[in-house]
Amino acid sequence: MPSFLSRDEYFDAWSTWHGGTDPRDSGIVRGWLTIAYTLARPLSGLSPLLVTALGLVVALASIGPAAAGGLWLVPAGLLIGLSGLLDSLDGALAIAGGRASRRGFVLDSVVDRLTEVAYALAFWVAGAPGWLVVAFGALCWLPDYLRARAGQAGVDETGAVSVWERPTRVAMAGMTLGGAGVSSLVGLAEPVVVAGAAVGVLLGVVGTTQLGLQLRRALDGPGPVTLG
């Protein structure tokens, strides 16, 4: 098995797998990946695919306590945070451990989108209105869809890190539900859930706009175009 990369080597390899985006440009992303890397070193023998699957299971498990409401919202938020950490851990195990593959990269991206569906459902069963939940979920998906389509159009770079990257989405969802659980003691759980979802939508709009402007400049030149 290849030797485990140093943290800086891991950041460089992560950047290569993510269209040239340097995680060191964002304090949140750098910190998030550093935590995952630190955990991955002593767990280097674990299968990244197993951790990917576990992250999805944990995300789905958050829906039950979110539906129960009250103080159960606290473990729901913790489960969301854990699912996000597992998502970063599988990437650290694969990339820093020299086991990254295109198949694993695609699978990880699919699981990311499914876990974000779970986050949106947790918001919904916790009291957020349907239209707000749909907007939150769509804005979780849209940036990565834009990056994927831009890549198909020949764009090699995915743009600078925006305010609505994966760590922000996880933190927003987890902290909202956890905070709602604490606020349930004074009868404010639902307003906190609604406010958190609304802030997520706002950050999603800002982040997607940032990304859209960056990709527009990159897409000004000629490139392959397909319909559908």
C-alpha positions as CSV (number, residue, x, y, z in Angstrom):
1,M,0.0,0.0,0.0
2,P,1.4,3.5,-0.8
3,S,2.7,5.5,2.1
4,F,0.3,8.0,3.7
5,L,0.7,11.6,2.3
6,S,1.7,14.5,4.4
7,R,-1.0,17.1,5.1
8,D,0.3,19.5,2.4
9,E,0.6,16.7,-0.1
10,Y,-2.9,15.7,0.7
11,F,-4.1,19.3,0.1
12,D,-2.3,19.3,-3.3
13,A,-3.8,15.9,-4.2
14,W,-7.3,17.0,-3.1
15,S,-6.9,20.1,-5.2
16,T,-6.1,17.9,-8.3
17,W,-9.2,15.8,-7.7
18,H,-11.4,19.0,-7.3
19,G,-10.6,20.9,-10.4
20,G,-7.6,22.9,-9.1
21,T,-9.5,24.4,-6.1
22,D,-7.0,25.0,-3.3
23,P,-8.5,24.2,0.1
24,R,-5.9,26.5,1.8
25,D,-7.8,29.4,0.2
26,S,-10.7,28.9,2.7
27,G,-10.2,28.7,6.4
28,I,-13.4,26.6,6.8
29,V,-12.5,24.1,4.1
30,R,-8.8,23.9,5.2
31,G,-9.9,23.3,8.8
32,W,-12.5,20.7,7.8
33,L,-10.0,18.8,5.7
34,T,-7.4,19.0,8.4
35,I,-9.7,17.3,10.9
36,A,-10.5,14.6,8.4
37,Y,-6.8,14.1,7.6
38,T,-5.9,13.9,11.3
39,L,-8.5,11.2,11.9
40,A,-7.6,9.3,8.8
41,R,-3.9,8.8,9.7
42,P,-4.6,6.2,12.5
43,L,-7.5,4.7,10.5
44,S,-5.6,4.3,7.2
45,G,-6.5,0.6,7.1
46,L,-10.3,1.3,6.7
47,S,-12.0,1.0,3.4
48,P,-13.0,4.4,2.0
49,L,-16.1,2.9,0.4
50,L,-17.2,1.5,3.7
51,V,-16.9,4.9,5.3
52,T,-18.8,6.5,2.4
53,A,-21.7,4.1,2.9
54,L,-21.6,4.7,6.7
55,G,-21.8,8.4,6.1
56,L,-25.0,8.0,4.1
57,V,-26.5,5.7,6.8
58,V,-25.8,8.2,9.5
59,A,-27.3,11.1,7.5
60,L,-30.5,9.1,6.9
61,A,-30.6,8.2,10.6
62,S,-30.9,11.9,11.5
63,I,-34.4,12.1,10.0
64,G,-36.0,10.0,12.8
65,P,-34.9,12.1,15.8
66,A,-35.6,15.3,13.7
67,A,-39.2,14.1,13.3
68,A,-39.5,13.4,17.1
69,G,-38.7,17.0,17.8
70,G,-37.9,18.6,21.1
71,L,-34.6,17.6,22.6
72,W,-34.3,14.9,20.0
73,L,-33.3,17.6,17.6
74,V,-29.9,17.8,19.3
75,P,-28.8,14.2,18.4
76,A,-30.3,14.8,14.9
77,G,-27.9,17.7,14.5
78,L,-25.0,15.7,15.9
79,L,-25.7,12.9,13.4
80,I,-25.6,15.4,10.5
81,G,-22.3,16.7,11.7
82,L,-21.0,13.1,12.0
83,S,-22.2,12.2,8.5
84,G,-20.3,15.2,7.1
85,L,-17.2,14.2,9.0
86,L,-17.4,10.7,7.6
87,D,-17.8,12.2,4.1
88,S,-14.5,14.0,4.5
89,L,-12.9,11.0,6.2
90,D,-13.5,8.7,3.3
91,G,-11.9,11.3,0.9
92,A,-8.9,11.6,3.2
93,L,-8.5,7.8,3.4
94,A,-8.7,7.5,-0.4
95,I,-6.6,10.5,-1.4
96,A,-3.9,10.5,1.3
97,G,-3.7,6.7,1.3
98,G,-3.2,6.5,-2.4
99,R,-6.4,4.7,-3.1
100,A,-8.4,7.4,-4.9
101,S,-10.1,6.4,-8.1
102,R,-12.5,7.9,-10.6
103,R,-15.2,5.4,-9.6
104,G,-14.8,6.3,-5.9
105,F,-14.9,10.0,-6.7
106,V,-18.2,9.7,-8.6
107,L,-19.7,7.4,-5.9
108,D,-18.7,9.9,-3.2
109,S,-20.3,12.8,-5.1
110,V,-23.5,10.8,-5.5
111,V,-23.6,10.0,-1.8
112,D,-23.0,13.7,-1.0
113,R,-26.1,14.6,-2.9
114,L,-28.1,11.9,-1.2
115,T,-27.0,13.0,2.3
116,E,-28.1,16.5,1.4
117,V,-31.5,15.1,0.6
118,A,-31.5,13.7,4.1
119,Y,-30.6,17.1,5.6
120,A,-33.5,18.7,3.7
121,L,-35.9,16.0,4.9
122,A,-34.7,16.5,8.4
123,F,-35.5,20.2,8.2
124,W,-38.9,19.4,6.8
125,V,-40.0,16.9,9.5
126,A,-38.6,19.3,12.1
127,G,-41.1,22.0,10.9
128,A,-39.6,23.9,8.0
129,P,-42.1,24.7,5.3
130,G,-42.0,22.5,2.1
131,W,-41.1,25.4,-0.3
132,L,-38.2,26.4,1.9
133,V,-36.9,22.9,2.2
134,V,-37.1,22.4,-1.6
135,A,-35.1,25.7,-2.1
136,F,-32.5,24.6,0.5
137,G,-32.1,21.2,-1.2
138,A,-31.9,22.6,-4.7
139,L,-29.2,25.1,-3.6
140,C,-27.2,22.2,-2.1
141,W,-27.2,20.5,-5.4
142,L,-26.9,23.4,-7.8
143,P,-23.3,24.4,-7.3
144,D,-22.0,20.9,-7.9
145,Y,-24.2,20.5,-10.9
146,L,-22.8,23.7,-12.4
147,R,-19.3,22.6,-11.8
148,A,-20.0,19.2,-13.4
149,R,-21.6,20.7,-16.5
150,A,-18.8,23.3,-16.7
151,G,-16.3,20.4,-16.6
152,Q,-18.2,18.7,-19.5
153,A,-17.9,22.0,-21.4
154,G,-14.1,21.8,-21.1
155,V,-13.5,24.0,-18.0
156,D,-10.6,22.6,-16.1
157,E,-10.9,24.8,-13.0
158,T,-13.9,24.8,-10.7
159,G,-13.4,28.3,-9.4
160,A,-12.5,29.7,-6.0
161,V,-14.2,28.4,-2.9
162,S,-17.5,30.0,-2.3
163,V,-19.5,30.7,0.9
164,W,-21.7,27.6,0.2
165,E,-19.3,24.7,0.0
166,R,-20.0,21.2,1.4
167,P,-18.6,22.0,5.0
168,T,-20.8,25.1,5.2
169,R,-23.9,23.1,4.3
170,V,-23.1,20.4,6.8
171,A,-22.4,22.9,9.6
172,M,-25.5,24.9,8.8
173,A,-27.8,21.9,8.9
174,G,-26.2,20.4,12.0
175,M,-26.0,23.6,14.0
176,T,-29.6,24.5,13.0
177,L,-31.1,21.3,14.3
178,G,-28.9,21.2,17.3
179,G,-29.8,24.8,18.2
180,A,-33.4,24.0,17.6
181,G,-33.2,21.2,20.1
182,V,-31.8,23.5,22.8
183,S,-34.4,26.2,21.9
184,S,-37.2,23.6,22.3
185,L,-36.8,24.2,26.0
186,V,-38.3,27.6,25.6
187,G,-40.7,26.6,22.8
188,L,-38.7,28.1,19.9
189,A,-37.6,24.9,18.1
190,E,-39.6,25.5,14.9
191,P,-38.7,29.1,14.4
192,V,-35.0,28.2,14.8
193,V,-35.4,25.5,12.1
194,V,-37.1,27.9,9.8
195,A,-34.5,30.6,10.4
196,G,-31.7,28.1,9.8
197,A,-33.1,26.9,6.6
198,A,-33.7,30.4,5.4
199,V,-30.1,31.4,6.2
200,G,-29.0,28.3,4.3
201,V,-31.0,29.4,1.3
202,L,-29.5,32.9,1.4
203,L,-26.0,31.5,1.6
204,G,-26.8,29.2,-1.2
205,V,-27.9,32.0,-3.4
206,V,-24.8,34.0,-2.6
207,G,-22.5,31.1,-3.1
208,T,-24.1,30.0,-6.3
209,T,-23.9,33.5,-7.7
210,Q,-20.2,33.6,-6.8
211,L,-19.6,30.4,-8.6
212,G,-21.7,31.4,-11.6
213,L,-19.7,34.6,-12.1
214,Q,-16.5,32.7,-11.9
215,L,-17.6,30.0,-14.3
216,R,-19.1,32.6,-16.7
217,R,-15.6,34.0,-17.3
218,A,-14.2,30.5,-17.8
219,L,-16.9,29.6,-20.2
220,D,-16.4,32.7,-22.4
221,G,-14.0,30.7,-24.7
222,P,-15.0,28.0,-27.2
223,G,-15.5,24.5,-26.0
224,P,-17.5,21.3,-26.6
225,V,-21.2,21.7,-26.6
226,T,-23.8,19.0,-26.3
227,L,-27.6,19.1,-26.0
228,G,-29.4,17.6,-23.1
